[in-house]
């Protein structure tokens, strides 16, 4: 089983290739459901992912009216 050592801000993690795949899957799922924790089970334990500071696209409001247009002429 392949293992990888990853260090982020002084914290070192030893992960398997399966863990990296599950982490990637959790991150992709978290992008689909902003601000919600997503869990995946890796060989080293539970993997949690949450997309922070994301605006939920479902809550955005769009104005269907077109903006005012202006005609610029050279007089």
C-alpha positions as CSV (number, residue, x, y, z in Angstrom):
1,X,0.0,0.0,0.0
2,X,1.5,3.4,-1.1
3,X,1.7,6.0,1.6
4,X,2.3,9.7,1.3
5,X,3.6,12.2,3.9
6,X,1.9,15.6,3.6
7,X,2.8,18.6,5.7
8,X,0.6,21.7,5.9
9,X,1.6,24.6,8.2
10,X,3.7,22.3,10.4
11,X,1.1,19.5,10.7
12,X,2.3,16.3,9.1
13,X,-0.2,13.6,7.9
14,X,0.6,10.2,6.6
15,X,-2.0,9.2,4.0
16,X,-2.6,6.3,1.8
17,X,-3.4,6.6,-1.9
18,X,-7.0,5.6,-1.0
19,X,-7.1,8.4,1.6
20,X,-6.1,10.9,-1.1
21,X,-8.9,9.7,-3.4
22,X,-11.5,9.9,-0.7
23,X,-10.2,13.4,0.3
24,X,-10.6,14.5,-3.3
25,X,-14.1,13.0,-3.4
26,X,-15.1,14.7,-0.2
27,X,-13.8,18.0,-1.4
28,X,-15.8,17.7,-4.7
29,X,-18.9,16.8,-2.8
30,X,-18.4,19.8,-0.5
31,X,-18.2,22.1,-3.5
32,X,-21.7,20.9,-4.5
33,X,-23.1,21.6,-1.1
34,X,-21.5,24.7,0.3
35,X,-21.2,25.3,4.0
36,X,-22.2,21.6,4.8
37,X,-19.8,19.1,6.3
38,X,-19.1,16.1,4.0
39,X,-17.7,12.8,5.4
40,X,-15.8,10.1,3.6
41,X,-14.3,7.0,5.1
42,X,-10.6,6.5,4.2
43,X,-8.3,3.7,5.3
44,X,-6.7,6.0,7.9
45,X,-10.1,7.1,9.3
46,X,-12.9,9.6,8.7
47,X,-12.2,12.4,6.3
48,X,-14.2,15.6,6.7
49,X,-14.5,18.4,4.1
50,X,-16.4,21.7,4.2
51,X,-16.3,24.5,1.7
52,X,-16.0,27.7,3.7
53,X,-16.9,31.3,2.8
54,X,-19.0,30.1,-0.2
55,X,-22.1,31.8,-1.3
56,X,-24.9,29.2,-1.8
57,X,-25.7,29.7,-5.5
58,X,-29.3,28.5,-4.8
59,X,-29.8,31.6,-2.7
60,X,-28.6,34.1,-5.2
61,X,-31.1,36.4,-6.8
62,X,-30.9,37.5,-10.4
63,X,-32.6,40.5,-11.9
64,X,-34.2,39.4,-15.2
65,X,-34.5,43.0,-16.5
66,X,-31.8,44.1,-18.8
67,X,-29.7,47.0,-17.7
68,X,-30.5,50.5,-19.2
69,X,-28.7,51.1,-22.4
70,X,-27.3,54.3,-23.7
71,X,-26.7,55.6,-27.2
72,X,-23.5,57.6,-27.5
73,X,-23.2,59.8,-30.5
74,X,-20.6,62.2,-31.7
75,X,-22.2,65.7,-32.1
